[in-house]
């Protein structure tokens, strides 16, 4: 799991962690609602709403900026995607894996 997050880069790792924070907040709200029903609490759950509404709003703004950053990084000057331009430059041939021996990887 750590290797996957390391390959993602800081910004995308931050996005994954922020989504996990939102999921934890949603799960916590669900548990709080179930406990309220179990103990017949009929009041408002404002304590949870007041805490997670600004967090959710801030996280959504940050996630939009992360998507915009990724889009800007993966678009060339002519509007073409970087991966598409790379594939076009190699005539859409699949990437060749480096050849190594059976006992050790290629260098």
Secondary structure in CASP SS format (residue, H / E / C, confidence):
PFRMAT SS
TARGET T0000
AUTHOR 0000-0000-0000
METHOD secondary structure of the structure
MODEL  1
X C 1.00
X H 1.00
X H 1.00
X H 1.00
X H 1.00
X H 1.00
X H 1.00
X H 1.00
X C 1.00
X H 1.00
X H 1.00
X H 1.00
X H 1.00
X H 1.00
X H 1.00
X H 1.00
X H 1.00
X H 1.00
X H 1.00
X H 1.00
X H 1.00
X H 1.00
X H 1.00
X H 1.00
X H 1.00
X H 1.00
X H 1.00
X H 1.00
X H 1.00
X H 1.00
X H 1.00
X H 1.00
X H 1.00
X H 1.00
X H 1.00
X H 1.00
X H 1.00
X H 1.00
X C 1.00
X C 1.00
X C 1.00
X C 1.00
X C 1.00
X C 1.00
X C 1.00
X H 1.00
X H 1.00
X H 1.00
X H 1.00
X H 1.00
X H 1.00
X H 1.00
X H 1.00
X H 1.00
X H 1.00
X H 1.00
X H 1.00
X H 1.00
X H 1.00
X H 1.00
X H 1.00
X H 1.00
X H 1.00
X H 1.00
X H 1.00
X H 1.00
X H 1.00
X H 1.00
X H 1.00
X H 1.00
X H 1.00
X H 1.00
X H 1.00
X C 1.00
X E 1.00
X C 1.00
X C 1.00
X C 1.00
X C 1.00
X C 1.00
X E 1.00
X H 1.00
X H 1.00
X H 1.00
X H 1.00
X H 1.00
X H 1.00
X H 1.00
X H 1.00
X C 1.00
X C 1.00
X C 1.00
X C 1.00
X C 1.00
X C 1.00
X C 1.00
X C 1.00
X C 1.00
X C 1.00
X C 1.00
X C 1.00
X C 1.00
X C 1.00
X C 1.00
X C 1.00
X C 1.00
X C 1.00
END
